[in-house]
Each structure stands twice: as structure tokens, then as C-alpha cells.
Amino acid sequence: MQLKETREALNKFGKFVIQQARSRLTKGVKRGSKKFSQNDTKKLYNSLEYLPFTEGKFIGVKFFMEQYGKFQDQGVKGTKSNYIENKNSPFSYRTKMPNPEIFKGYIKRKGIKGRDKKTGRFITDKSLQYLIARSVFQKGIKASMFFTKPFNQAFEKLPQELQENFVRDIENIIFE
């Protein structure tokens, strides 16, 4: 059965979700008086894709992104976390701190130089990596909902539009 109108609606749904998710990644997150972009390396941005599919009786849309995208979207609870957004997150740091090495590239890209609070001297990048990793371990990663919000927004509109397109498809099949 060709469901051209239904596929078109699902394609439109997928395109909207990806476009809005990319927009949210680019706009960034405001923390205090500074604005931080989640689109630092564009790796997550470029990995966002959708694929309409048909499997047997089912028709739908699959979404793809880098593995760490789900942590950015839903957040990660830290050991001493108090982010309200992370309350329902399935992810958490319990016993294992993130590897400090993963922050090496971030520190270099952002040009961050750490200083000792007491002496005012610069600290090594290795020490700064450890301090950032410890902070992430304790505070967690704040949920950005860059994917969830556009998905829910598009999903609310989808049922009515899908019903109308499905009816049109059935009419086209019957009256052809």
C-alpha cells in the first residue's frame, strides 16, 4: 500500500524536529551571565539525522545522533547535583568520575587558563582537566532538552495531520 501523504507528513515531522534541535544546539545555554554553546565542535549538530521507515505493518521515523547526545539532552545527575531539569534523567554519576582527558580538547578550544585561588598562579592543563572532571562528577550535566522539546512540540501537531493525510491516502487508493 502506497501511503504517500502519510510518508510526507512523517518526513515533514522529522525535518522539523532536526531543524529545531540544531537551532537549539546553536543558540546555546545561558549559565549565569555567560552563554555557552553546545555546538562547540559541531559533531553532535552534524550527526542529527532522521529516516522515515516502513517495516511490515509499521510506518514511522527513526532519529539518529552521536551517542553523547542523549546525555546532553536529558542531562546527567551528579553526586551532589541540584539541577531541577535532571530530576527525571535516567543517567547519573554514582561512583566513577569522567575521564579528565576528555576535557583536554575543550580547554584548548576555549583557551581556558586555570588559576590557583590562593596564589593567583596559573595551574597546569592537567590539573584544570581534573578540576573540571570533578565538577562535572559532582554537579552533573544540566539537561538542555535540545531534542526532546522540538520532538514533543512536533508530536503534539502530528496526530491530527497524520490522520488527515492517512484518510487522503486511503481515498486515493479507493478512488484510483
MDAnalysis code that builds the backbone (N, CA, C; Angstrom):
import MDAnalysis as mda
import numpy as np

u = mda.Universe.empty(528, n_residues=176, atom_resindex=np.repeat(np.arange(176), 3), trajectory=True)
u.add_TopologyAttr("name", ["N", "CA", "C"] * 176)
u.add_TopologyAttr("resid", np.arange(1, 177))
u.add_TopologyAttr("resname", ["MET", "GLN", "LEU", "LYS", "GLU", "THR", "ARG", "GLU", "ALA", "LEU", "ASN", "LYS", "PHE", "GLY", "LYS", "PHE", "VAL", "ILE", "GLN", "GLN", "ALA", "ARG", "SER", "ARG", "LEU", "THR", "LYS", "GLY", "VAL", "LYS", "ARG", "GLY", "SER", "LYS", "LYS", "PHE", "SER", "GLN", "ASN", "ASP", "THR", "LYS", "LYS", "LEU", "TYR", "ASN", "SER", "LEU", "GLU", "TYR", "LEU", "PRO", "PHE", "THR", "GLU", "GLY", "LYS", "PHE", "ILE", "GLY", "VAL", "LYS", "PHE", "PHE", "MET", "GLU", "GLN", "TYR", "GLY", "LYS", "PHE", "GLN", "ASP", "GLN", "GLY", "VAL", "LYS", "GLY", "THR", "LYS", "SER", "ASN", "TYR", "ILE", "GLU", "ASN", "LYS", "ASN", "SER", "PRO", "PHE", "SER", "TYR", "ARG", "THR", "LYS", "MET", "PRO", "ASN", "PRO", "GLU", "ILE", "PHE", "LYS", "GLY", "TYR", "ILE", "LYS", "ARG", "LYS", "GLY", "ILE", "LYS", "GLY", "ARG", "ASP", "LYS", "LYS", "THR", "GLY", "ARG", "PHE", "ILE", "THR", "ASP", "LYS", "SER", "LEU", "GLN", "TYR", "LEU", "ILE", "ALA", "ARG", "SER", "VAL", "PHE", "GLN", "LYS", "GLY", "ILE", "LYS", "ALA", "SER", "MET", "PHE", "PHE", "THR", "LYS", "PRO", "PHE", "ASN", "GLN", "ALA", "PHE", "GLU", "LYS", "LEU", "PRO", "GLN", "GLU", "LEU", "GLN", "GLU", "ASN", "PHE", "VAL", "ARG", "ASP", "ILE", "GLU", "ASN", "ILE", "ILE", "PHE", "GLU"])
u.atoms.positions = np.array([
    [0.853, -1.186, 0.000],
    [0.000, 0.000, 0.000],
    [0.893, 1.243, 0.000],
    [0.688, 2.128, -0.948],
    [1.426, 3.375, -1.020],
    [0.743, 4.410, -0.128],
    [1.421, 4.901, 0.856],
    [0.874, 5.924, 1.746],
    [1.688, 7.207, 1.562],
    [1.581, 7.764, 0.378],
    [2.386, 8.922, 0.001],
    [2.169, 10.107, 0.940],
    [0.913, 10.440, 1.207],
    [0.594, 11.587, 2.070],
    [1.094, 11.350, 3.502],
    [0.930, 10.139, 3.988],
    [1.367, 9.803, 5.345],
    [2.884, 9.895, 5.441],
    [3.577, 9.354, 4.458],
    [5.039, 9.437, 4.440],
    [5.503, 10.895, 4.397],
    [4.787, 11.691, 3.623],
    [5.127, 13.109, 3.507],
    [4.983, 13.809, 4.859],
    [3.913, 13.477, 5.598],
    [3.704, 14.061, 6.928],
    [4.812, 13.637, 7.886],
    [5.207, 12.366, 7.833],
    [6.286, 11.881, 8.696],
    [7.621, 12.499, 8.301],
    [7.836, 12.700, 7.024],
    [9.049, 13.354, 6.549],
    [9.108, 14.797, 7.046],
    [7.990, 15.473, 6.977],
    [7.881, 16.853, 7.460],
    [8.144, 16.912, 8.974],
    [7.603, 15.919, 9.691],
    [7.803, 15.804, 11.136],
    [9.295, 15.662, 11.445],
    [9.969, 14.733, 10.780],
    [11.393, 14.500, 11.014],
    [12.238, 15.714, 10.691],
    [11.934, 16.354, 9.577],
    [12.681, 17.543, 9.151],
    [12.544, 18.674, 10.181],
    [11.314, 18.868, 10.696],
    [11.067, 19.916, 11.682],
    [11.843, 19.644, 12.971],
    [11.792, 18.404, 13.459],
    [12.473, 18.052, 14.713],
    [13.976, 18.294, 14.582],
    [14.584, 17.848, 13.499],
    [16.030, 18.017, 13.295],
    [16.389, 19.497, 13.177],
    [15.610, 20.243, 12.428],
    [15.888, 21.678, 12.246],
    [15.821, 22.420, 13.578],
    [14.792, 22.131, 14.373],
    [14.641, 22.797, 15.666],
    [15.722, 22.359, 16.661],
    [16.074, 21.084, 16.637],
    [17.123, 20.572, 17.532],
    [18.466, 21.240, 17.206],
    [18.762, 21.351, 15.921],
    [20.006, 22.016, 15.519],
    [20.002, 23.485, 15.927],
    [18.859, 24.116, 15.790],
    [18.737, 25.523, 16.183],
    [18.987, 25.687, 17.682],
    [18.413, 24.794, 18.486],
    [18.602, 24.861, 19.932],
    [20.055, 24.609, 20.315],
    [20.722, 23.714, 19.611],
    [22.140, 23.455, 19.885],
    [22.982, 24.693, 19.599],
    [22.676, 25.375, 18.521],
    [23.448, 26.545, 18.109],
    [23.232, 27.728, 19.044],
    [21.997, 27.906, 19.507],
    [21.693, 29.041, 20.385],
    [22.419, 28.956, 21.711],
    [22.597, 27.754, 22.221],
    [23.350, 27.581, 23.448],
    [22.503, 27.715, 24.693],
    [23.196, 27.615, 25.814],
    [22.563, 27.611, 27.125],
    [23.137, 28.758, 27.944],
    [22.283, 29.481, 28.633],
    [22.743, 30.586, 29.461],
    [22.994, 30.078, 30.878],
    [24.219, 30.289, 31.346],
    [24.578, 29.914, 32.715],
    [25.147, 31.149, 33.385],
    [24.391, 31.650, 34.332],
    [24.818, 32.888, 34.975],
    [24.754, 34.021, 33.980],
    [25.838, 34.760, 33.847],
    [25.873, 35.882, 32.912],
    [26.500, 35.490, 31.568],
    [26.980, 34.239, 31.458],
    [27.625, 33.800, 30.220],
    [26.735, 32.844, 29.449],
    [26.922, 32.833, 28.135],
    [26.179, 31.939, 27.270],
    [27.139, 30.901, 26.697],
    [26.809, 29.622, 26.871],
    [27.651, 28.532, 26.396],
    [26.949, 27.809, 25.265],
    [27.649, 27.648, 24.165],
    [27.096, 26.910, 23.035],
    [27.359, 25.426, 23.227],
    [26.361, 24.614, 22.920],
    [26.543, 23.172, 22.974],
    [27.050, 22.668, 21.637],
    [27.240, 23.575, 20.718],
    [27.637, 23.240, 19.369],
    [29.123, 23.527, 19.180],
    [29.904, 23.178, 20.172],
    [31.315, 23.520, 20.233],
    [32.111, 22.959, 19.047],
    [31.983, 21.675, 18.777],
    [32.756, 21.049, 17.695],
    [31.895, 20.751, 16.469],
    [30.599, 20.982, 16.558],
    [29.619, 20.687, 15.505],
    [29.463, 19.186, 15.246],
    [30.081, 18.361, 16.061],
    [29.993, 16.914, 15.885],
    [28.564, 16.421, 16.126],
    [27.955, 16.862, 17.221],
    [26.584, 16.469, 17.531],
    [25.614, 17.071, 16.514],
    [25.797, 18.326, 16.193],
    [24.973, 19.037, 15.206],
    [24.939, 18.280, 13.878],
    [26.120, 17.901, 13.386],
    [26.219, 17.218, 12.099],
    [25.709, 15.780, 12.135],
    [25.644, 15.200, 13.322],
    [25.206, 13.804, 13.422],
    [23.687, 13.661, 13.464],
    [22.958, 14.744, 13.687],
    [21.499, 14.668, 13.772],
    [20.889, 14.315, 12.418],
    [20.156, 13.210, 12.387],
    [19.513, 12.751, 11.156],
    [18.187, 12.077, 11.489],
    [17.346, 11.960, 10.474],
    [16.104, 11.192, 10.624],
    [15.927, 10.326, 9.400],
    [15.158, 9.264, 9.568],
    [14.919, 8.346, 8.458],
    [13.509, 7.791, 8.562],
    [12.611, 8.182, 7.624],
    [11.278, 7.575, 7.603],
    [11.437, 6.097, 7.233],
    [10.651, 5.218, 7.845],
    [10.785, 3.796, 7.567],
    [9.435, 3.106, 7.486],
    [9.433, 1.973, 6.836],
    [8.275, 1.087, 6.774],
    [8.779, -0.320, 7.069],
    [8.235, -0.939, 8.105],
    [8.612, -2.305, 8.457],
    [7.337, -3.102, 8.670],
    [7.001, -3.931, 7.715],
    [5.775, -4.721, 7.818],
    [4.559, -3.821, 7.877],
    [3.819, -3.893, 8.983],
    [2.609, -3.081, 9.171],
    [2.929, -1.692, 9.719],
    [4.164, -1.469, 10.120],
    [4.514, -0.231, 10.801],
    [5.147, 0.783, 9.867],
    [4.846, 2.036, 10.139],
    [5.451, 3.145, 9.416],
    [5.812, 4.185, 10.469],
    [6.976, 4.790, 10.355],
    [7.407, 5.742, 11.373],
    [8.651, 6.497, 10.961],
    [9.295, 7.112, 11.956],
    [10.507, 7.893, 11.742],
    [11.522, 7.478, 12.799],
    [12.749, 7.231, 12.384],
    [13.841, 6.940, 13.309],
    [14.767, 8.147, 13.330],
    [15.259, 8.471, 14.521],
    [16.189, 9.581, 14.678],
    [17.550, 9.044, 15.100],
    [18.601, 9.689, 14.604],
    [19.970, 9.279, 14.912],
    [20.773, 10.493, 15.364],
    [21.707, 10.246, 16.308],
    [22.626, 11.286, 16.763],
    [23.824, 10.617, 17.427],
    [24.857, 11.393, 17.684],
    [26.017, 10.887, 18.408],
    [25.560, 10.319, 19.753],
    [26.284, 9.343, 20.240],
    [25.929, 8.654, 21.492],
    [25.767, 9.633, 22.664],
    [26.657, 10.616, 22.760],
    [26.610, 11.530, 23.900],
    [25.458, 12.535, 23.812],
    [24.746, 12.570, 22.688],
    [23.624, 13.493, 22.524],
    [22.526, 13.267, 23.552],
    [22.279, 12.007, 23.900],
    [21.229, 11.719, 24.883],
    [21.603, 12.259, 26.260],
    [22.895, 12.305, 26.586],
    [23.325, 12.862, 27.872],
    [23.151, 14.383, 27.876],
    [23.464, 15.015, 26.735],
    [23.265, 16.456, 26.614],
    [21.784, 16.806, 26.701],
    [20.955, 15.991, 26.063],
    [19.522, 16.254, 26.007],
    [18.851, 16.047, 27.360],
    [19.063, 14.903, 27.971],
    [18.362, 14.552, 29.208],
    [19.134, 14.901, 30.465],
    [20.405, 15.252, 30.343],
    [21.213, 15.600, 31.485],
    [21.717, 14.373, 32.222],
    [22.651, 14.617, 33.134],
    [23.219, 13.554, 33.951],
    [23.253, 14.062, 35.384],
    [22.707, 13.280, 36.303],
    [22.722, 13.664, 37.714],
    [24.131, 13.505, 38.261],
    [24.582, 14.501, 39.002],
    [25.881, 14.410, 39.663],
    [25.705, 13.868, 41.069],
    [26.819, 13.669, 41.762],
    [26.733, 13.133, 43.124],
    [26.136, 14.153, 44.086],
    [26.348, 15.435, 43.802],
    [25.790, 16.500, 44.645],
    [24.901, 17.427, 43.814],
    [24.283, 16.872, 42.795],
    [23.518, 17.652, 41.823],
    [22.247, 18.235, 42.423],
    [21.907, 19.416, 41.961],
    [20.645, 20.018, 42.365],
    [19.921, 20.660, 41.183],
    [20.274, 20.261, 39.972],
    [19.575, 20.767, 38.793],
    [18.174, 20.168, 38.769],
    [17.170, 21.000, 38.737],
    [15.780, 20.540, 38.692],
    [15.514, 19.791, 37.386],
    [16.131, 20.257, 36.290],
    [15.922, 19.649, 34.978],
    [16.355, 18.186, 34.934],
    [17.310, 17.805, 35.808],
    [17.856, 16.452, 35.800],
    [17.075, 15.485, 36.672],
    [16.030, 15.954, 37.304],
    [15.286, 15.134, 38.257],
    [14.827, 13.809, 37.649],
    [14.359, 13.820, 36.414],
    [13.837, 12.610, 35.778],
    [14.847, 11.932, 34.855],
    [16.079, 12.374, 34.869],
    [17.089, 11.794, 33.989],
    [17.423, 10.358, 34.404],
    [17.522, 9.462, 33.428],
    [17.901, 8.088, 33.751],
    [19.412, 7.939, 33.948],
    [20.178, 8.989, 33.684],
    [21.632, 8.925, 33.747],
    [22.154, 9.600, 35.006],
    [23.189, 9.015, 35.604],
    [23.782, 9.632, 36.784],
    [25.214, 9.171, 36.982],
    [25.997, 10.037, 37.634],
    [27.334, 9.661, 38.080],
    [27.155, 9.147, 39.500],
    [27.633, 7.944, 39.758],
    [27.497, 7.395, 41.111],
    [28.862, 7.198, 41.749],
    [29.694, 6.407, 41.094],
    [30.991, 6.100, 41.686],
    [32.154, 6.462, 40.774],
    [31.921, 6.539, 39.476],
    [33.024, 6.749, 38.547],
    [32.994, 8.163, 37.966],
    [34.081, 8.877, 38.175],
    [34.230, 10.234, 37.658],
    [34.583, 10.168, 36.170],
    [34.128, 11.145, 35.364],
    [34.514, 11.128, 33.949],
    [36.032, 11.266, 33.801],
    [36.562, 10.683, 32.746],
    [37.993, 10.737, 32.489],
    [38.413, 12.186, 32.234],
    [39.349, 12.729, 33.030],
    [39.773, 14.124, 32.827],
    [40.332, 14.403, 31.432],
    [40.874, 13.381, 30.773],
    [41.455, 13.555, 29.433],
    [40.443, 14.056, 28.405],
    [39.158, 13.753, 28.603],
    [38.164, 14.174, 27.609],
    [37.977, 15.688, 27.578],
    [38.438, 16.379, 28.597],
    [38.307, 17.839, 28.653],
    [39.516, 18.567, 28.067],
    [40.516, 17.811, 27.636],
    [41.739, 18.396, 27.085],
    [41.442, 19.261, 25.862],
    [40.703, 18.704, 24.914],
    [40.361, 19.440, 23.693],
    [39.484, 20.647, 23.982],
    [38.558, 20.493, 24.919],
    [37.651, 21.583, 25.296],
    [38.448, 22.767, 25.854],
    [39.380, 22.476, 26.742],
    [40.206, 23.527, 27.353],
    [41.013, 24.247, 26.281],
    [41.574, 23.497, 25.352],
    [42.387, 24.078, 24.279],
    [41.532, 24.939, 23.343],
    [40.358, 24.415, 22.923],
    [39.477, 25.158, 22.009],
    [38.998, 26.465, 22.627],
    [38.669, 26.419, 23.909],
    [38.131, 27.596, 24.584],
    [39.218, 28.533, 25.107],
    [40.456, 28.078, 25.102],
    [41.563, 28.909, 25.590],
    [41.463, 29.176, 27.087],
    [41.008, 28.200, 27.842],
    [40.824, 28.362, 29.286],
    [42.164, 28.199, 29.996],
    [42.442, 29.119, 30.880],
    [43.641, 29.043, 31.728],
    [43.173, 29.081, 33.173],
    [43.533, 28.054, 33.911],
    [43.136, 27.983, 35.314],
    [44.124, 28.704, 36.203],
    [43.609, 29.242, 37.293],
    [44.475, 29.916, 38.268],
    [44.201, 29.384, 39.664],
    [45.241, 29.352, 40.444],
    [45.135, 28.967, 41.844],
    [44.510, 30.144, 42.598],
    [43.474, 29.878, 43.390],
    [42.776, 30.966, 44.088],
    [43.664, 31.659, 45.113],
    [44.518, 30.897, 45.784],
    [45.349, 31.488, 46.845],
    [46.508, 32.308, 46.294],
    [47.252, 31.748, 45.350],
    [48.461, 32.417, 44.875],
    [48.260, 33.224, 43.594],
    [47.216, 32.901, 42.835],
    [46.983, 33.607, 41.584],
    [47.817, 33.077, 40.439],
    [48.609, 32.048, 40.695],
    [49.443, 31.456, 39.640],
    [48.605, 30.568, 38.729],
    [49.068, 30.454, 37.485],
    [48.408, 29.553, 36.551],
    [48.650, 28.109, 36.979],
    [47.652, 27.267, 36.757],
    [47.805, 25.846, 37.053],
    [47.975, 25.086, 35.729],
    [48.468, 23.887, 35.817],
    [48.697, 23.104, 34.596],
    [47.357, 22.691, 33.981],
    [47.408, 22.405, 32.688],
    [46.202, 21.940, 31.995],
    [45.716, 20.619, 32.582],
    [46.646, 19.789, 32.998],
    [46.282, 18.500, 33.583],
    [45.491, 18.703, 34.884],
    [45.903, 19.648, 35.696],
    [45.178, 19.956, 36.938],
    [43.810, 20.543, 36.631],
    [43.763, 21.398, 35.626],
    [42.499, 22.010, 35.229],
    [41.529, 20.953, 34.700],
    [42.046, 20.005, 33.927],
    [41.215, 18.907, 33.433],
    [40.605, 18.134, 34.601],
    [41.414, 17.847, 35.598],
    [40.926, 17.117, 36.765],
    [39.841, 17.918, 37.485],
    [40.071, 19.219, 37.662],
    [39.098, 20.055, 38.372],
    [37.762, 20.131, 37.626],
    [37.810, 20.228, 36.309],
    [36.581, 20.261, 35.510],
    [35.868, 18.911, 35.601],
    [36.614, 17.812, 35.498],
    [36.023, 16.472, 35.598],
    [35.362, 16.275, 36.961],
    [36.021, 16.730, 38.010],
    [35.452, 16.607, 39.364],
    [34.177, 17.432, 39.500],
    [34.185, 18.624, 38.914],
    [32.999, 19.478, 38.956],
    [31.827, 18.822, 38.220],
    [32.094, 18.246, 37.040],
    [31.043, 17.565, 36.282],
    [30.530, 16.358, 37.061],
    [31.436, 15.631, 37.707],
    [31.066, 14.466, 38.510],
    [30.132, 14.869, 39.651],
    [30.439, 15.961, 40.309],
    [29.632, 16.408, 41.447],
    [28.344, 17.107, 41.016],
    [28.433, 18.000, 40.054],
    [27.264, 18.784, 39.643],
    [26.427, 18.114, 38.566],
    [27.048, 17.246, 37.778],
    [26.339, 16.595, 36.685],
    [26.338, 17.461, 35.439],
    [25.544, 17.060, 34.480],
    [25.380, 17.814, 33.229],
    [23.929, 18.254, 33.166],
    [23.715, 19.537, 33.087],
    [22.364, 20.082, 33.072],
    [21.638, 19.682, 31.787],
    [20.413, 19.229, 31.933],
    [19.603, 18.826, 30.775],
    [19.310, 20.036, 29.899],
    [19.551, 19.898, 28.605],
    [19.288, 21.015, 27.693],
    [17.977, 20.829, 26.942],
    [17.515, 19.575, 26.828],
    [16.273, 19.249, 26.118],
    [16.299, 19.760, 24.679],
    [17.499, 19.826, 24.085],
    [17.625, 20.332, 22.718],
    [16.869, 19.460, 21.715],
    [16.700, 18.180, 22.002],
    [15.978, 17.279, 21.107],
    [14.559, 17.016, 21.605],
    [14.400, 16.831, 22.893],
    [13.114, 16.461, 23.483],
    [12.041, 17.522, 23.250],
    [12.373, 18.782, 23.466],
    [11.372, 19.846, 23.299],
    [10.859, 19.953, 21.862],
    [11.734, 19.998, 20.844],
    [11.213, 20.045, 19.475],
    [10.427, 18.784, 19.109],
    [10.874, 17.631, 19.605],
    [10.169, 16.383, 19.314],
    [8.752, 16.431, 19.874],
    [8.622, 16.827, 21.147],
    [7.292, 16.905, 21.776],
    [6.411, 17.935, 21.087],
    [7.002, 19.060, 20.717],
    [6.258, 20.117, 20.029],
    [5.713, 19.607, 18.691],
    [6.536, 18.925, 17.939],
    [6.109, 18.392, 16.643],
    [5.134, 17.234, 16.825],
    [5.339, 16.435, 17.871],
    [4.491, 15.267, 18.111],
    [3.058, 15.671, 18.456],
    [2.902, 16.801, 19.161],
    [1.558, 17.293, 19.505],
    [0.762, 17.630, 18.246],
    [1.429, 18.151, 17.234],
    [0.764, 18.519, 15.984],
    [0.555, 17.312, 15.074],
    [1.357, 16.280, 15.252],
    [1.383, 15.162, 14.315],
    [0.096, 14.346, 14.229],
    [-0.536, 13.931, 15.329],
    [-1.689, 13.034, 15.195],
    [-2.789, 13.545, 14.274],
    [-3.198, 14.788, 14.405],
    [-4.267, 15.331, 13.571],
    [-3.845, 15.361, 12.106],
    [-2.651, 15.861, 11.861],
    [-2.137, 15.954, 10.490],
    [-1.974, 14.551, 9.884],
    [-1.514, 13.614, 10.696],
    [-1.329, 12.242, 10.227],
    [-2.664, 11.584, 9.882],
    [-3.659, 11.828, 10.714],
    [-4.993, 11.272, 10.447],
    [-5.533, 11.799, 9.114],
    [-5.423, 13.113, 8.926],
    [-5.926, 13.731, 7.697],
    [-5.197, 13.175, 6.469],
    [-3.873, 13.047, 6.558],
    [-3.096, 12.525, 5.433],
    [-3.381, 11.049, 5.186],
    [-3.595, 10.297, 6.253],
    [-3.912, 8.873, 6.105],
    [-5.258, 8.710, 5.396],
    [-6.243, 9.521, 5.776],
    [-7.559, 9.488, 5.120],
    [-7.406, 9.819, 3.638],
    [-6.608, 10.845, 3.303],
    [-6.371, 11.204, 1.898],
    [-5.729, 10.048, 1.139],
    [-4.759, 9.374, 1.776],
    [-4.123, 8.217, 1.140],
    [-5.131, 7.117, 0.854],
    [-5.984, 6.811, 1.827],
    [-6.995, 5.756, 1.655],
    [-7.969, 6.151, 0.533],
    [-8.381, 7.428, 0.509],
    [-9.284, 7.902, -0.555],
    [-8.616, 7.765, -1.922],
    [-7.326, 8.104, -1.999],
    [-6.605, 7.986, -3.271],
    [-6.522, 6.533, -3.733],
    [-6.340, 5.621, -2.780],
    [-6.260, 4.200, -3.121],
    [-7.627, 3.692, -3.594],
    [-8.684, 4.078, -2.892],
    [-10.030, 3.617, -3.208],
    [-10.508, 4.185, -4.545],
    [-10.278, 5.476, -4.779],
    [-10.838, 6.133, -5.950],
    [-9.905, 6.167, -7.158],
    [-8.809, 5.426, -7.137],
    [-7.897, 5.407, -8.278],
    [-8.432, 4.585, -9.401],
])
